[in-house]
Amino acid sequence: MRPERSSRSLDTEFSYDIVYTVTDQFRSVSYNDYVSTAIYLMHFLHGGKGVAFGQKATMEDWVDFNFKTLFRKLASFLGSVKFGSADVDRVIINDTTKASPVMVDSDGAGTLYPVVTSKTIGTAASQAVANNLTTTAAGSVLDARQGKILDDKIPTGAAASKAVANNLTTASAGTAVLDAYQGKIVNDKITNLGVSSSATGAVGSSFSAANYKYCYLKKVGKMVFMSMGLGYNTASETIPTGTTLFTIPAGYRPAAETILIAQFTRKATTSSLNTSSIGAMKLTTAGLLTQSHSGSTYCIYCFGMWETA
């Protein structure tokens, strides 16, 4: 191995990037170095448009520092600031008046990628910090310590290792924890118990000419409450046994065939006075409400209730 000498001499007025290469019969090794100009405490570029500290000024329109620099007071940058050089990772902070993002050449390929912008914190930077989980008023930011408190509330141990059951039918104890979605399902079921819906039964075709006919239904949960009346003004009209008085709409029909108690009014056989009696009506799972009392009548009233499927 032997050194090779360059025939060129170095000018102390310039700085240089030097590559040292050592080669033998097996390999070559290179080392990059930087050689500054001769040491100057302060030097002005010829023409007065550049200045350097720690070396000779070589660039126009630049202040060049070859000393370590310490700012003991606030340093304000109104223009762009560049860190590093093109062949290393660098950060460029653009003019803040343009709200430009901070960019990083993370792979050294010359493409800048946004890292963070001055708007990331935004107005939160001037807001009060709430170090609790009870604040209800808007406009505060959450203290980072609350992250640990929330994390501590996440189940651990045996509960964390169990399967999640997304149903309300699991019968085995200790095998699973309930999925949060089931909370909504349970809540919806509870809410529905307090919400009533109403409907009206359809009068049978044989009684469309009746003087009064009504069948009001109120549903609360699975329970249906009915107020019903059907009749004529004169006893000459009759409501025969076995006829369908009303058809109850779907959703209000009983889970099983139901017998309801009703009041029947009929013409007396031995006097001009009408008589009333208590009789039965039948309600099928198909919603058919029929007259089941023996004999004909011309007026029926009923208040009843049943459970739906």
RAUR-V578154 format. One record per backbone hydrogen bond with DSSP energy under -1.0 kcal/mol. NH is the residue of the N-H (numbers start at 1). CO is the residue of the C=O. Records with the same first field share a line. If there is no record, write none. Layout:
NH: CO  CO
This chain:
14: 11
16: 35
18: 33
20: 31
22: 29
24: 27
29: 22
31: 20
33: 18
35: 16
38: 12
43: 52
45: 50
48: 45
51: 62
52: 43
53: 64
54: 40
61: 49
64: 51
66: 53
81: 93
83: 91
88: 85
92: 103
93: 81
98: 95
99: 96
102: 116
103: 92
104: 113
105: 90
106: 104
113: 104
115: 102
120: 117
124: 121
125: 122
126: 123
127: 124
130: 141
141: 128
143: 130
146: 143
147: 144
149: 145
150: 146
151: 147
152: 148
154: 151
161: 157
163: 175
165: 177
177: 163
179: 165
182: 179
183: 180
185: 181
186: 182
187: 183
188: 184
189: 185
190: 186
191: 187
192: 188
194: 191
195: 192
197: 219
199: 217
201: 215
202: 247
204: 245
207: 204
210: 207
212: 231
214: 229
216: 227
217: 199
218: 225
219: 197
220: 223
223: 220
224: 306
225: 218
226: 304
227: 216
228: 302
229: 214
230: 300
231: 212
232: 298
237: 234
239: 297
242: 291
243: 240
245: 289
246: 289
247: 202
248: 287
252: 249
255: 307
258: 283
260: 281
262: 279
263: 301
264: 277
265: 299
266: 275
275: 266
277: 264
279: 262
281: 260
282: 290
283: 258
284: 288
287: 284
289: 246
290: 282
291: 243
292: 280
298: 265
300: 230
301: 263
302: 228
304: 226
306: 224
308: 222
